Amino acid sequence: MPLSTPASRESIHTRQIECQGYRRDDGLWDIEANLTDVKSYPVERNWRGTVAPGDPIHDLWVRLTLDNDLLITAIETASDVTPYAECPNVTKNFQALVGVRIAPGWKRQIKSRVGGVKGCTHIVELMSVLATVAFQTIFSLKEKELMAGDKRPPMLDSCLAWDSSGPVVKAQYPAWYTADEDAANS
């Protein structure tokens, strides 16, 4: 069901984020994102001059290379279009994420390593999206392995559908289903 019909309005800002997950021939995974921001009106910038309506204010890229356990083995960022001359200078700082695993505490790791003046707000924001795309890419192909294994699936208790006491987990991961335990402990 789509959103309801909105009130009369004028478009001012559009952010587009496109992400893709790739399985590499060497057994690793590339997760890529591109973020663009455009305005519907001209924007004045000292070093860029006038940015015309529809031209990007931001055009930013990130590629995470991960292993099967979501460990970052390489990262590349590119700032093709930015509002300020200084913005592209942060790309090297994102190397601080090599060796970090996408796991609980991911956002805290990002903030401590590339948050604030060490990073770019927009690229940092993409990291949460990239983590979700990584799960969707890697674990969708490894689901049979997860179902047969004794390792707790990482998505359990991450949302309503993956509630370990809910019907999805009961059907797909009965070994990890906890409602029967909850009832016994009541």
N, C-alpha and C positions, 0 to 999 in steps of 0.2 A: 504494500500500500504506500503510495507516494505521500509526500508532505501535502498539507492542505494548500489551497490557492492563497498566495501571499497578498498582502496589501500592495497597492500601487507603489513602485519603488524604482530607484536608479542604481545600476551597477557601479560600484566604486573601485573595488579591489577583487582580483581573482588570484588565488593560489592554486597551482596544480602540482600534485606530487604523483609521479609515476615510478613504480618499483617493479623490478623483475628479479627472479631467482633463477640461477643457472647451475646445472651440474657440469663440472669440468671433467675433461678426459683424464686428468691426473688424480681424480678421486676427491678433490676439494670442491667447494661451492663458492660461487660469486653471487652476492646480493647487491644489487645496484638501485640507486634512487636518483631521481632528478627533480628538483624543486624550482618552479618558476613563479614569480610574483609579477603581476601587471596591474597598472592603474588605468582608469577610464579617462583620466585627465592628465595634462602635461605636468611633469615634476621637474623642478629646478634643482640641479646639483652643481656645486662649485666646480668640481673637477670633470664632470661629464657634460655639463651644459644642460640643455633641456632634453628630458626623456619623454618622447612622444607617447600619447595614449596608445596602449596596446603593446608597446615595446617593453621588454622585461626590465624590472628594477633589480631582480635577482634571477640568476640562472646558475644553479649550484648542483654539483654532482658528488656522489659518494659511491665507492665500491668497497665492500667488505669481502675479504676472502676468508672462508671458514673451513674448519675440518668437521668431521661428523659429530663432534661433541660441542660444536658452536664456539670453538676457540678461534679468535681472530689471528690469522697467520700473516695477513697483509691488509693494508687500508690505503686507499687513494681518494683524495678529495680534489675537486677542481671548482674554482670560482670563475666561471666564464663571464658573468655579468654581475656587478655589485654596485651598490649605491655610493661607495666610498673607495678611494684608492688603497686604503690600508687593509681592506677586507681580505684580499687574497693572501696576505702575509700569514694567516693562521693555518694554512694547509699543512705545513710541516708539523705543527703541534699535534695533529691528530694521530701521528705515529705513536703517541703515548698509549694508544688503545691496542696496539699489537701485543698479543699475549693475554688479553682479557677475554674471558668467556662470557657469552650471553647466558645469563643465569640470574637467579634471585640476587638483587643488589646491583643489577645492570645500570639502572639510572643513577645510582649513587656513584658507581665507578666512572660513568661518563662525566658527571658533574665535577668530581674531584680531579679528573685528569685534563679535561678540556672545557670546563665550565667557566663562566665569567670572561675576563679579559684574555684567557688562554685560548678561547675558541670563538666560534661563530654561533650565535643563538640559533640560526636557521639550520645549520648542519647538526648541531646538538639535538634539536627537535627531531630531525630525521632519524636519529639513532633508535628511538623507540619504535618508529615505523619499520625500520630495517630489521629490528629484532623480531617483530611479528612476521615479517615476510620470510625471514630465515626459518622460523618454526614451520610456517606454511610450506615452504619449499622442501626442507630436509625431512621433517617428520611425516609429511604426507607420503613420502616414498619409503620411510622406515617404519610405517605403522604396523605392518605384519610382524616385523622384528620386535617391536615394542609389545605387541599383544602376546607374543610367545615368551617373552623374556621375564625376568624377575626384577627388572629395574622399573621403578615407579615412573609412569608416563609424565612428562613435564607439564602437560596442560591441565592435569587434575587440579580441581579447586581454583582454577584461574577465572572462571565465570560461571554463570548459572547453569549453562548446558553441561559443563564439565564438573559439576558438584559430585564429589565422590559418593554421595548418598542418593544420587539421582538416576533416572532411567537410562540416560545415555551411557553412563559408566557401567551400570548394571548389564546393559546389552553388549557393549564393546570391550569392556575390561572387567569382567566379573571378579577376577582375583583382587581387584582394587576397590570393589564396591563395599561401602561401609554402612549402609542403612541397616542391614541385619545386625551388625555389631552395635550400632547406636541404639537399636530397639532392645537388644539384650542387656545393654548397660543402663537402661532406663529403670 
